[in-house]
Amino acid sequence: MKRYFKNLIIALLGRNPYQEELDELREKYEKAGENARSLRDMYYDAVERWEQARKEVKQLQVLTENLRERIREIRGFTAK
C-alpha cells in the first residue's frame, strides 16, 4: 500500500515511477535484437561455407573417380 501511494505521488508530479525499469528492459530488448541479427548472420555464413564445402567434396569425388579410372586403364595396358 505504501508503494502504491509513493508511485501515485511520483506519477502526479509528472515522473514515471517505472521509467528506470522500462529503460533497462528496452536496453535488454535492443541487445537481444542485436544478438538475433548476429546469430542470423553467423547462420547464413555457416550455410554458405557448408555449401562451398559440399562443392569441394563433390569435386574431390570426381577427381578420385578419374584417378581410379586412369589407374584401371594403366593396369589394363600393363597386363596385356
N, C-alpha and C positions, 0 to 999 in steps of 0.2 A: 504494500500500500504506500509505503514511504517512497519507494522508487517511482511509483505511478505519479505522485504529486510532484516529485523532483523533475521528472521528464515533462510533465504538463507545464510547469513554470518555465522550464528551458524553452519549450515549444512556443509558449506565449511571448517570450522575449525575442522570438524570431530565429532561434537557432534549432537545428535538427539534432536531437539528442543521440541519434543513431548514425550521424554523419561519419564518425570515425570508423565504425564497424562497416558502413557502406563503402567507404574508401578502401578499406582493407580487402573486402570481398571483390571490389572492382579490380584492384591490383592483381588478386589471385586469378580472377577470370581472364584478364588480359594475358597473364603469364601462361595460363592453360591454353589459350588460343595460340600463343607463340610456340608452345611445346607441340601442339597439334600440327601446326604448319611445318615445324622442323621434322616431326615424325613422318609426315606425308612426303616431304622432300627426300628424306632418307629412304623411304619405301620405294619411291619412283627410281631413285638412284640404284637401289638394290635390284629392282626388277630389270633395269637397263643392263646392269652388269651381268645378271643371270642370263639374259637373252644373248649377250655378247659371248659369254662362256659356252652357251649351248651351240652357237655358231662355230666357235673354235673347236669344240669337241666333234661336231659334225665334219669339219674339215680334216681333223686328225683321223677320224674313222675312214674317210675316203682315201686319205694318204696311206693308211695302213693296208687297206684293201688293194690299192695299186701296188704297193711294195710286195704284198703276198703274191699277187698275180705275176709280177716280174720274177719273183723267186721261183714260182712254179714253171714259168717259161724257161728260165735258165736251167733248172733241174731237168726239164724236158730235153733241152739241147744236149746236155752233158750225158744223159742216159742213153742217147742214140748212138 
